[in-house]
Amino acid sequence: MALVRKTERENIGFLERSSEEELASWMLDGLNLRPVGYRDDRSPATHFCEEFEKLSKSTQEKLKQVLIQAISSWDTAAHKAEVLSDLAFVSGYLRIEGTLPHLIRIVDEKLVSPEDEKSHQSQSVVVSVVSGFATNELAKAALKKWYADENFDWKYEAIICLGLMEAEPHNSPVFLSQFLRVVDEHPNYFRLDYTAVETAMRIGPDELENILEGFDSKSAKEMIQAIPVAREIIEESKKG
């Protein structure tokens, strides 16, 4: 236990005393803090977020600014794709809206190659994080642009659709119509039970059922079948 506390103090001390330049370089190298104990198998991003909560407010603000700087400096030729995943995850977890212009630029400029599996995973994380900020006007505009782009990778349709429905629930029928069309074109790719639950949590199970009943497709019927489960999950979440 003494060794664990010592390692935690060393990690916190490093984050507290390091300069912004040193921290930006460290972030782009992988966000690697010293493991706490022999079985500390947390991901670098998760470990960082947990240590972040223990820091002083001034250090937290410093790290938020450094994270924005690091993401703005990320370059596919110089930095690993998994580093981008970690940085994007942290920005979403800590709700750092200042990273949005840079995350959107990375997607728009196609800096991540979808052909490479690790890069594809990184882009998925980036798009998910932007979608998580869907009520932000900059993020919403980007999501709408990607959703309207027929050349944008269809594999991200569910992620974007969920974000847009959270931002504009009154337009859910329009967003769902496109999503269901893509599902019909690529059967067996999307988890429609999961999508139904996530959608119901955003717009309500009754509204979702009403919308889906207006579509005569196998995918719509499959989502309707998942609504009872969505109701149960929502009711359980209310019990806290």
Helices and strands as residue ranges (DSSP letters): H 2-17, H 20-29, H 44-52, H 57-73, H 81-93, G 97-99, H 100-108, H 117-132, H 137-148, G 154-156, H 157-167, G 169-171, H 172-185, H 192-203, H 205-212, H 218-225, H 227-239
